[in-house]
Amino acid sequence: MALVVVASVAFGGQALAAPNTDDEGGTKTLRAALEAAAKGHVEAQTKLDNSKKRQLELSVELTRVENRLAEVSVEVSAIAAQSYRVGRLTPISMLLNSASPEDFLERAAGLELLAQRDGVQMRELSEARESVTRTKAAIDNEVREQEKQVAIMAKKKKDAERALGASGGTATGGFINANSPLAKPAPKNSDGSWPKESCTVDDPTTSGCITPRTLHAMNQARANGFTRYRSCYRGSGGGEHPKGKACDFAAAPNGFENVNATGGDKAYGDRLAAFYVKNASRLGVMYVIWYRQIWMPGNGWRAYSGSGGPAATHTNHVHLSML
């Protein structure tokens, strides 16, 4: 595998060579498997979060309808107790004992009001009971939905581990920094899912295009101090670059040097990788590759290395792929 592209581009008055990482350190089959696993995990996580939110709302509703059921039950019990103590007067006896036509009409109206009151109470009791039953069933459905999504996430994790097996795939400490700054979230759909995007905006690092979400992720890194050279769109090769969904960030101040990053350059790459990991759910990160390791949602950092020099092993640049 070639380590660098012969052509160079000007950036900030410096000549910088872009890495040739078309395969992102793996085969087309591996990339497809990782993409499917990452997207499947994120989709299942979104559905799981939505289900938990609905369950919480249903729990509040269940408390409300159970309280109403208790109130109506007390009211109906009071009516039943009164009827038991004094006996319920029949309509005929009440009307026959009327002293006058006016009294007859008043008693008739009273009977209708009593019937309406009793009927309303019984209907409310029945509706409250049905509402409790429906809400409990809805909560049970959400619990089953959550179990389903958890199972999907577990499967996607295993799929990724299986795919990474040929490249190592063992769990690593990775690059985590609790002090990494928080990025401004990228826009999501109303249900919390990521909108589908294509290569529609100009890539400021090349003459190509990238997705709006990729541009946002790149700009958020820059806004938080990661200002070294980066390159996103690449028209040839595989991976996410031709889709406008990937960027490479040089570890060295002067661009993509054909050496393993050390010292301050390595620390810079560590911080940048940790920044994207911490903000993965805010930005829509599919995976991050840095220094022979790959991070994916649901799997964490895993050993991952292509064969070749610093470009192939991602020891001179941080690779970012977006959903």
Secondary structure, 3 states (H helix, E strand, C coil): CCCEEEEEEEECCEEEEEECCCCCCCCHHHHHHHHHHHHHHHHHHHHHHHHHHHHHHHHHHHHHHHHHHHHHHHHHHHHHHHHHHHCCCCHHHHHHCCCCHHHHHHHHHHHHHHHHHHHHHHHHHHHHHHHHHHHHHHHHHHHHHHHHHHHHHHHHHHHHHHHHHHHCCCECCCCCCCCCCCCCCCCCCCCCCCCCCCCCEECCCCCCEECHHHHHHHHHHHHCCCCCCEECCCCCCCCCHHHCCEEEEECECCECCCCCCCHHHHHHHHHHHHHHHHCHHHHCEEEEEECCEEEECCCEEEECCCCCCHHHHCCCEEEEEEC
